[in-house]
Amino acid sequence: MISYEFPLNEKVRTLLRLEDLFARMTHFTEHDHSMDHHAALITLFEILEVISRADLKSDLLQELERQKRLLSSLHNNPAISEQALDAILAEIERASGLLLAMSGKIGQHLRENEWLMGIKQRAVMPGGTCEFDLPSYHYWQAQDVRSRRENLRSWLAPLLPLHTSLKIVLRLLRENGKVFHFTAHQGTFQQMQGGRVAQMLRVSINRTLPCIPEVGANKYAINIRFIAANYAAKSSLFEQDVPFKLTFCSIST
């Protein structure tokens, strides 16, 4: 199966974007080539852009506190493992503490680094980080791999409490999913919401089916169209029946 996640509000959309960017940053940092570390640095700039557009720290603290209250109320429930419950509560407590310890504007340590901001400004231009444009960056790329990796990790480190917290929130969101099996007849599917509330939809289909879901959703209805996976021609509807799993992911409130 291949799954596609579709956020239904801006908060979840931001968290999913950051999850992807942090994973990419980690991937490229752990590789050794200077081009990998260039990709890691560009990803760090993308993380900075995303976190600059939202009051992320406050949103995450509020969500963690809400989940802590809800989970705490499950103590003495015979259907719930006390050990597992205590573990997630401790995890939330640690994440909240790390967020609270973050002082000042998030990412300010990067904005105050003139060398990094000079690279960021040039990086938006096609080929703007060539050695003749940024000789100091060329020098950095020629340094020992361990030195570059240490720099990347130190620049990322002050942002890691965000990553720790958003992983918890997204995990709880995904685990609170209700799965339904449907068939999109001739590539289209519509269902009235009927009061069902979700913050994210997950569409899972057999990976051998050459189609891609497009989702439109509001509080009244969900519309899914399966588009033929054609990389050269104009997109068109996949006019066959498509069996799929639809998961309504909704974090407890």
C-alpha positions in Angstrom: 0.0 0.0 0.0 1.0 3.6 -0.5 -0.5 6.3 1.7 -1.2 10.0 1.2 -1.8 12.3 4.1 -4.0 15.4 3.6 -4.1 18.0 6.4 -7.4 19.7 6.9 -6.2 22.8 8.8 -3.2 25.1 8.7 -1.8 23.9 12.0 -1.5 20.3 10.9 -0.2 21.4 7.5 2.6 23.3 9.2 3.5 20.3 11.4 3.6 17.9 8.4 5.9 20.3 6.5 8.2 20.6 9.4 8.3 16.9 10.0 9.4 16.4 6.4 12.0 19.1 6.6 13.5 17.8 9.9 13.7 14.3 8.4 15.4 15.7 5.3 17.8 17.7 7.4 18.8 14.7 9.4 19.3 12.6 6.3 21.6 15.0 4.5 23.6 15.9 7.7 24.4 12.2 8.3 26.0 11.9 4.8 29.5 13.0 4.2 29.7 14.7 0.8 29.8 18.5 0.7 26.8 18.5 -1.6 24.8 16.6 1.0 25.7 19.2 3.6 24.8 22.0 1.1 21.3 20.3 0.8 21.2 20.1 4.7 21.9 23.8 4.9 19.3 24.7 2.3 16.8 22.6 4.3 17.7 24.4 7.5 16.8 27.7 5.7 13.4 26.2 4.7 12.8 25.2 8.4 13.6 28.7 9.4 11.1 30.1 6.9 8.3 27.8 8.1 8.7 28.4 11.8 8.8 32.2 11.1 5.2 32.1 9.8 3.5 30.7 12.8 3.3 31.0 16.6 4.6 27.4 16.7 5.9 27.3 20.3 2.6 28.5 21.8 0.5 26.2 19.6 2.6 23.2 20.5 2.6 24.0 24.3 -1.2 24.4 24.2 -1.7 21.1 22.3 0.7 19.2 24.6 -1.1 20.6 27.7 -4.5 19.6 26.3 -3.3 16.1 25.6 -1.7 15.8 29.0 -5.1 16.6 30.6 -7.0 14.2 28.5 -4.6 11.3 28.9 -4.3 11.9 32.7 -8.1 11.4 32.9 -7.5 7.8 31.6 -5.8 6.7 34.8 -7.5 3.7 36.4 -9.2 2.8 33.2 -8.9 -1.1 33.0 -8.7 -0.9 29.2 -5.6 1.3 29.3 -2.1 0.2 30.1 -0.9 2.3 33.1 2.7 1.8 32.0 2.1 3.0 28.5 0.0 5.9 29.7 2.7 7.0 32.2 5.4 6.7 29.5 3.5 9.1 27.1 2.7 11.5 29.9 6.4 11.6 30.9 7.3 12.2 27.2 4.8 15.1 27.0 6.2 16.5 30.2 9.8 16.4 28.9 8.8 18.0 25.6 6.9 20.8 27.3 9.8 21.5 29.5 12.2 21.8 26.5 9.8 24.1 24.7 9.4 26.3 27.8 13.2 26.5 28.1 13.4 28.0 24.6 14.1 31.8 25.1 13.7 34.6 22.6 12.4 34.4 19.1 12.6 31.0 17.6 15.5 30.8 15.1 17.0 34.1 16.1 20.4 32.5 16.5 20.3 31.8 12.7 19.0 35.3 11.8 21.9 36.9 13.8 24.5 34.9 11.9 25.5 37.2 9.1 27.4 34.5 7.3 24.5 32.1 7.2 22.0 34.9 6.2 24.4 35.8 3.3 24.2 32.3 2.0 20.4 32.2 2.5 20.0 35.3 0.5 22.2 34.0 -2.4 20.6 30.5 -2.2 17.2 31.7 -3.6 19.0 32.6 -6.9 19.6 29.8 -9.4 23.2 28.9 -9.0 23.7 31.7 -6.5 26.0 29.7 -4.2 28.7 29.1 -6.7 32.3 29.5 -5.4 32.9 32.8 -7.2 29.8 34.3 -5.5 30.5 32.9 -2.0 34.2 32.1 -1.6 33.8 31.8 2.2 31.0 29.2 1.6 33.3 27.3 -0.8 36.0 27.3 2.0 33.5 25.9 4.5 32.5 23.1 2.0 36.2 22.2 1.7 36.6 21.7 5.4 36.7 18.3 7.2 33.4 16.4 7.1 33.2 16.2 10.9 33.7 20.0 11.2 30.8 20.7 8.8 28.6 18.1 10.5 29.3 19.7 13.9 28.3 23.1 12.5 25.1 21.8 11.0 24.1 20.1 14.2 24.9 23.1 16.3 22.8 25.4 14.1 19.9 22.9 14.3 20.1 22.1 18.0 18.1 25.1 19.3 15.2 24.1 17.1 15.1 20.4 18.2 12.5 21.0 21.0 10.1 21.9 18.2 10.8 18.6 16.5 10.4 16.6 19.6 7.0 18.2 20.4 5.6 18.0 16.9 6.5 14.3 16.6 4.4 13.6 19.7 1.4 15.6 18.4 1.5 14.0 15.0 1.9 10.5 16.5 -1.1 11.0 18.7 -3.0 12.4 15.7 -2.1 9.3 13.6 -2.9 6.9 16.3 -6.4 8.4 16.8 -7.4 7.3 13.3 -10.7 5.6 12.3 -10.3 3.5 9.2 -13.0 2.9 6.6 -12.9 0.9 3.3 -14.4 2.4 0.2 -14.3 2.1 -3.6 -14.0 5.2 -5.8 -16.3 4.2 -8.8 -14.6 5.2 -12.1 -12.1 7.2 -10.1 -14.4 9.5 -8.1 -15.7 9.3 -4.5 -17.9 11.7 -2.5 -19.1 11.4 1.1 -21.1 13.8 3.2 -19.3 14.5 6.5 -22.4 14.1 8.6 -20.8 15.9 11.6 -17.6 13.8 11.5 -14.6 16.0 12.4 -11.0 15.2 11.4 -7.8 17.2 11.2 -6.2 15.0 8.7 -7.2 12.4 6.1 -5.1 9.4 5.0 -5.8 7.7 1.7 -4.2 4.3 1.2 -4.3 2.4 -2.1 -2.5 -0.5 -3.6 0.8 0.8 -4.9 0.4 -1.2 -8.2 -2.6 1.1 -9.2 -1.2 3.9 -11.4 -3.2 6.7 -9.9 -2.9 9.5 -7.4 -5.6 10.8 -5.1 -6.7 14.5 -5.1 -8.7 15.4 -2.0 -11.1 18.2 -1.4 -12.8 18.4 2.0 -14.8 20.8 4.1 -17.2 20.5 7.0 -19.9 19.3 4.7 -18.3 16.8 2.3 -15.2 14.9 1.2 -14.4 14.7 -2.5 -11.7 12.4 -3.8 -10.6 12.1 -7.4 -8.0 9.6 -8.6 -5.8 11.0 -11.3 -3.9 8.8 -13.7 -0.2 8.7 -12.9 1.1 10.2 -16.2 4.3 12.2 -16.0 4.3 13.5 -19.5 0.8 14.3 -20.6 -2.0 16.5 -19.2 -3.5 15.1 -16.0 -6.7 13.1 -16.5 -9.1 11.1 -14.4 -8.3 7.4 -13.7 -11.6 6.0 -15.0 -11.5 2.7 -13.2 -12.8 1.5 -9.8 -10.3 2.2 -7.1 -10.6 0.4 -3.7 -9.0 2.4 -1.0 -8.7 2.9 2.8 -9.7 6.2 4.2 -8.5 7.1 7.7 -10.0 10.0 9.6 -7.3 11.2 12.0 -8.5 13.4 14.8 -6.6 14.3 17.9 -8.6 14.3 21.1 -9.9 17.6 22.2 
